[in-house]
Structures are given as structure tokens and as C-alpha cells.
Amino acid sequence: MPDKKVVIVGGGISGLSFASQAIQAGYQTTLIESTDRMGGCFDSHRLQDFSIELGAHTCYNSYRGLISIIEKYGLVDSLLKRNKVSFKVYHNGKIEKIVKHLSFLEIFSSLPKIFQAKKNQLSVKDFYQTILGSRNYKNILGPSFNAVLSQDAGPFPADSLFKKRERRKDIFRSYTLQAGLQAITDKVSQDKRLTTLTSCTVKTMEQNGPRFQLKLSNETELTADALVFATPVSQSAAYLKDLNPALARELAKIETASVESVGVMVDKTKVKHPPFAGLIPTDDNFFSVVSRDVITHNKFRGFTFHFRPGLLDKKQKMAKICEVLEIKQNDLASTAERVRVLPKLNMQHKDILAKIDQALAGGNIYLTGNYFQGLAIEDCINRSFAEFERLSRQLPT
Ligand SMILES: Cc1cc2nc3c(=O)[nH]c(=O)nc-3n(C[C@H](O)[C@H](O)[C@H](O)COP(=O)(O)OP(=O)(O)OC[C@H]3O[C@@H](n4cnc5c(N)ncnc54)[C@H](O)[C@@H]3O)c2cc1C
């Protein structure tokens, strides 16, 4: 029986990827999730054999950490290649090609500045305005980056947005699964070596010497040799307020933004638009539409609208969806809604992270999530794997 106890709080890909390492190395691992469903932003809404993604939707063959989990859980043969369909622009009520909104003249005249602009010193807006032109940024690049991040991407550090990662040529360039990406987190959370507690939170936590004593909302207690927080940053800050105030103060400096997502499934005969991967609005009350047209289905098409927060109520969102897709409300076969909170990174972020890692050093608290290297799934997994390495050095089994 393993004797070192690891408790992880938060059942998204950050918590689950940490858990996959911990159970494999032989730690007695418990994962606490506040909702009734594991996966967090891996959130596939399913109807019959069709699914749409309410959160993360695109994974690449450069996500080596994710692929290592897919391999570990025997899911490689379940991967589906995404069809090559293009992203379109939604402009003044019309679906148009991206190139129509790009000024090539401005690109050519700005390109020489590529040598002056330092990606690691500039925000997304400053970097891309410099190398591709401010009109291009305003008309199409800014809206495209907002669509990628489901928030205003302008202040983000440019080097945290797209990263060069080595590809695995033996895996589809971009892929999903028939039952959606949540099939991955479902599989990890069903690992028999992992104890999972859903609809559960930590009520109190105390440190007694090297161990932690936790009281949970289900009125049980747990002890832990190591405590891992994999919740959204604001939640981790709240949890750590008494346990490690200095750390909590640094976490509280990281701002957050919410996104209101509504996914719809429609009988495919009702949608006249040809297949598209997604829509980028030039100026509207949604950040993006992500479609499931990347996977062909005989009956349904699916679309998830990621709305700007606080602008539309449910009825207005449904009306907007019908307007964009040119369908009627009773054409909708199934709908689902979510609100998610994402970190807003800015140019001060690296300094905050350095202080967070300083405050963590030498202790038995571990932090992971999408507010370290970046928001992408692979960034979360890389952080979890690095934190697990620290744990295995400090607390060998
Ligand atoms: C709309 C959207 C689209 C995206 N698309 C992509 C994409 O295509 N490709 C990509 O690489 N990345 C994408 N991302 C980013 C990526 O999906 C996320 O950054 C990543 O999945 C976050 O994982 P996480 O585990 O850190 O956080 P989360 O997935 O948010 O998980 C945190 C978990 O903690 C739980 N929790 C919260 N409070 C508590 C508490 N008090 N106690 C216990 N548990 C708690 C939550 O319920 C949740 O399950 C997208 C994100 C969003 C929102």
C-alpha cells in the first residue's frame, strides 16, 4: 500500500495530468472536484453518437504531454483526424473569407519591422501591429486572437500565445475523438488507482508539521503529505488565503475574465452554410463560433458560440445564434450552456510567476493550471508535469 498521500484539488486537465503522474509513481492520490463532472474545460456535450465541445476543441500533434496521456490510456486508435475546413469571418451579418479582410500591402510594408519587434518583450497587440500593420490588427488579427483566447488578447504577452513545439509526425496534425475531447479526461479520472470525489470542496485546511489536515464539504476528513491546487487562479488564491498568505497575494494579482458559451446541435439539413471550422466576428457580442464540421456526421451539425460576458441574456443569445446560422429556434436538437473563468495574462505576468515559484520553493504545496506558461492544454500539462517532478524530488515514494 503506498504511504505518501497526495491530494489534488480541481479535476480539469491540470489536476488530472498531475494525477496521472502521481498514481503511476505510486502515490496514494485523491482528486477533489467541486462539480459533478470531471474534465473542467474538457467538456463534450453529447447526443447519440454526436458531440460538440463547450470548452477546448483543438489539439495538435505538438501537444506531446497530452499525447503521452493519450498513449498511456490506450486512446491513440480512437483519435479522429479533423477535416480540413477553414475559419471564416462574420462581418455585417455575412460569412466571408479571411483574406478579404487582410491588407497585403500593409503586410509587405510592415514586414521589415519583424527584425526589430521582440516577441518576448511585447504584448500581442504591440507585436502583431508592428509586424503586420495596425489596420490588419484592428480588422482581422485582433478579432482572431480574441477568438483564440475567448477574451481581449491585446494585453497578453506575445510569446505566451503561440509556441513552437516539436511535432509528433506519427499522430494526426490536429485531432479529436468521436465522443469529444472529454473522452480523454473521462479515461484518466476512471483510473482505478485514483480516488475521485466529485461535488466536493475543501472546507478547511491546516498544516500540522509536514502534513495537511483537510475537512471536506462531504463532512469527511483527509490527511495529505502534499497538496496540489489545480483550480482556476481565483479559487486557488481563495484556498491559500490562510495557509500561505504571501502566495495567495501573488495569485490574487492575476486578473480573470469570463466567457459565456452556448453550444447547439442542429439537424444538418437545416443549416445552409457550407462547412466551416469556426467564425471570427469582426465586431460583435461573441468572441467566436467553434463548429464541429471538422468531423463529418450523417445527421447533425454542431456549433458553440463563445459570448462576451454580461451582454446578452439567454433569450438574446439564442436569437443571435439563430440569426448567425440562419435557422429557427425549433431547428435546435439540443443546447447546453457554460460560464468559464480564464486568466488574463499581461506583461507583468512573468514577474508574478517568479514570485509564485519563489513562494512555493521547498514547500509541500504545488500549483498548476492555465495561468503559468499559457492557456493551451499543453501549457497546463507541462506545468503539471514540472510540478510533479518537484514533488517526486521533495517527497520520494
Ligand atoms: C472556450 C474555451 C476554448 C478553449 N479551446 C482550447 C483549445 O482548442 N485548445 C487548447 O489547447 N486550449 C483551449 N482552451 C484552454 C484550455 O482548455 C484550458 O486552459 C485548460 O483546459 C484549463 O485546464 P485546467 O485544468 O487548468 O482548468 P479547468 O479546466 O478550469 O479545471 C479546473 C477544475 O477545478 C474545478 N474547481 C473549481 N473550483 C473548485 C473548488 N473550489 N474545489 C474543487 N474543484 C474546483 C472546476 O470545476 C474544474 O473542473 C480553451 C478554453 C476555453 C474556456
The ligand as a Tripos MOL2 file, in Angstrom:
@<TRIPOS>MOLECULE
LIG
   53    58     1     0     0
SMALL
NO_CHARGES

@<TRIPOS>ATOM
      1 C1        -13.9430   28.1260  -24.5180 C.3       1 LIG1
      2 C2        -12.5350   27.5940  -24.4140 C.ar      1 LIG1
      3 C3        -11.9270   27.0270  -25.5260 C.ar      1 LIG1
      4 C4        -10.6220   26.5450  -25.4310 C.ar      1 LIG1
      5 N1        -10.0700   25.9340  -26.5060 N.ar      1 LIG1
      6 C5         -8.8430   25.4000  -26.4140 C.ar      1 LIG1
      7 C6         -8.3000   24.6530  -27.4900 C.ar      1 LIG1
      8 O1         -8.9760   24.4390  -28.5020 O.2       1 LIG1
      9 N2         -7.0290   24.1560  -27.3700 N.ar      1 LIG1
     10 C7         -6.2900   24.3720  -26.2420 C.ar      1 LIG1
     11 O2         -5.1360   23.9330  -26.1890 O.2       1 LIG1
     12 N3         -6.7970   25.0410  -25.1840 N.ar      1 LIG1
     13 C8         -8.0600   25.5420  -25.2370 C.ar      1 LIG1
     14 N4         -8.5920   26.2080  -24.1820 N.ar      1 LIG1
     15 C9         -7.7970   26.3450  -22.9720 C.3       1 LIG1
     16 C10        -7.7730   25.0730  -22.1490 C.3       1 LIG1
     17 O3         -8.8850   24.2770  -22.4440 O.3       1 LIG1
     18 C11        -7.8060   25.4180  -20.6710 C.3       1 LIG1
     19 O4         -6.8690   26.4240  -20.3480 O.3       1 LIG1
     20 C12        -7.4790   24.1690  -19.8380 C.3       1 LIG1
     21 O5         -8.3120   23.0810  -20.2060 O.3       1 LIG1
     22 C13        -7.6430   24.5160  -18.3810 C.3       1 LIG1
     23 O6         -7.4680   23.3580  -17.6090 O.3       1 LIG1
     24 P1         -7.3620   23.4680  -16.0310 P.3       1 LIG1
     25 O7         -7.4120   22.1000  -15.5090 O.co2     1 LIG1
     26 O8         -6.2020   24.3290  -15.6580 O.co2     1 LIG1
     27 O9         -8.6430   24.3060  -15.5900 O.3       1 LIG1
     28 P2        -10.1610   23.8830  -15.6860 P.3       1 LIG1
     29 O10       -10.3990   23.0720  -16.8850 O.co2     1 LIG1
     30 O11       -10.9260   25.1470  -15.4940 O.co2     1 LIG1
     31 O12       -10.3620   22.9310  -14.4260 O.3       1 LIG1
     32 C14       -10.4300   23.4120  -13.1310 C.3       1 LIG1
     33 C15       -11.3260   22.4820  -12.3560 C.3       1 LIG1
     34 O13       -11.3560   22.9250  -10.9940 O.3       1 LIG1
     35 C16       -12.6920   22.7750  -10.5370 C.3       1 LIG1
     36 N5        -12.8890   23.6450   -9.3780 N.ar      1 LIG1
     37 C17       -13.1460   24.9680   -9.3550 C.ar      1 LIG1
     38 N6        -13.2860   25.3910   -8.0890 N.ar      1 LIG1
     39 C18       -13.0750   24.3170   -7.3050 C.ar      1 LIG1
     40 C19       -13.0620   24.1180   -5.9040 C.ar      1 LIG1
     41 N7        -13.3040   25.1150   -5.0540 N.pl3     1 LIG1
     42 N8        -12.7950   22.8750   -5.4140 N.ar      1 LIG1
     43 C20       -12.5740   21.8430   -6.2610 C.ar      1 LIG1
     44 N9        -12.5910   21.9770   -7.6010 N.ar      1 LIG1
     45 C21       -12.8320   23.1950   -8.1130 C.ar      1 LIG1
     46 C22       -13.5310   23.1630  -11.7340 C.3       1 LIG1
     47 O14       -14.8540   22.7130  -11.6150 O.3       1 LIG1
     48 C23       -12.7650   22.4960  -12.8590 C.3       1 LIG1
     49 O15       -13.1970   21.1840  -13.0850 O.3       1 LIG1
     50 C24        -9.9060   26.6620  -24.2140 C.ar      1 LIG1
     51 C25       -10.5330   27.2350  -23.1000 C.ar      1 LIG1
     52 C26       -11.8390   27.6710  -23.1860 C.ar      1 LIG1
     53 C27       -12.5300   28.2210  -21.9700 C.3       1 LIG1
@<TRIPOS>BOND
     1     1     2 1
     2     2     3 ar
     3     2    52 ar
     4     3     4 ar
     5     4     5 ar
     6     4    50 ar
     7     5     6 ar
     8     6     7 ar
     9     6    13 1
    10     7     8 2
    11     7     9 ar
    12     9    10 ar
    13    10    11 2
    14    10    12 ar
    15    12    13 ar
    16    13    14 ar
    17    14    15 1
    18    14    50 ar
    19    15    16 1
    20    16    17 1
    21    16    18 1
    22    18    19 1
    23    18    20 1
    24    20    21 1
    25    20    22 1
    26    22    23 1
    27    23    24 1
    28    24    25 2
    29    24    26 1
    30    24    27 1
    31    27    28 1
    32    28    29 2
    33    28    30 1
    34    28    31 1
    35    31    32 1
    36    32    33 1
    37    33    34 1
    38    33    48 1
    39    34    35 1
    40    35    36 1
    41    35    46 1
    42    36    37 ar
    43    36    45 ar
    44    37    38 ar
    45    38    39 ar
    46    39    40 ar
    47    39    45 ar
    48    40    41 1
    49    40    42 ar
    50    42    43 ar
    51    43    44 ar
    52    44    45 ar
    53    46    47 1
    54    46    48 1
    55    48    49 1
    56    50    51 ar
    57    51    52 ar
    58    52    53 1
@<TRIPOS>SUBSTRUCTURE
     1 LIG1         1 GROUP 0 **** ****
